[in-house]
Amino acid sequence: MSVMKRLSMIFKSKANKALDKMEDPRETLDYSYQRQLELLQKVRRGVADVATSRKRVELQINGLEQQGKRLEEQGRKALSVGREDLAREALSRRSGLQSQIADLRVQHDNLQAEEEKLTTASQRLQAKVDSFRTKKETIKATYTAAEAQTRINEAFSGISEEMGDVGLAIQRAEDKTAQMQARAGAIDELLASGALDDFSGTRGDDIQAELDRMGGGMDVELELARMKAELGQGPAPQGAIEQGQQQQPQQQQPNQQTQQLRQPGEGA
């Protein structure tokens, strides 16, 4: 296959695909129906034209027959007055009219046959057009319903162009949100580790943060040891013992102060 033939085939296939995409079957059916109506109108106009010609021939035949009758009467009158020559002329003209009438009758019969043929064709075409119109409306309704169902199914499945754009927008929003969350988490970790300075003034220094973490951990350990002691699974927490020892000297301090206030000669 030559290059030109291949190019021609490619262009034709592209054009056919583009036309198929642009074509709407409903518009095509409406156009076909309109063309059939135009053809039916032409057939009806042809029937009317043939009927008009037939009527004109009938009028000519009637006019010639009237002239033939007048010539016959004139011939009789001429014979009654002894003018045989005039009677012969009248009959001769009447004979010529009879020949014309015969030709016109042949034309009349042909026109009448053509009129009947066109009338039958018009009736058949009318029935065909009516049937096509009913079928056209049925196909259009079915196509519209199928198109709507296809769009609904595409919307549900997300493969339509509109829903595809919406899906891409949602995906981009989710990706951007995840990226912002990751960035925020990373900044929080950097602020907590001290790699970044917090200029808002709401964050303490590193030593205070370390003390807070240690205090929180000790509280948890003490609470866990206390619960174990209550359940008989371990000794009392050392922190609680130390706390009790600290409280006892505080309770003995008033007694020591009282002894110091007493003088040596006052008795116990």
Buried (B, 14 or more C-beta within 10 A) or exposed (E): EEEEEEEEEEEEEEEEEEEEEEEEEBEEBBEEBEEBBEEBEEBBEBBEBBBEBBEBBBEBBEEBBEBBEBBBEBBEEBBEEEBEEBBEBBBEBBEEBEEBBEEBEEBBEBBBEBBEEBBEBBEEBBEEBEEBBEEBBEEBEEBEEEEEEEEEEBEEEEEBEEBEEEEEEEEEEEEEEEEEEEEEEEEEEEBEEEEBEEEEEEBEEEEEBEEEEEEEEEEEEBEEBBEBBEEEEEEEBEBBEEEEEEEEEEEEEEEEEEEEEEEEEEEE
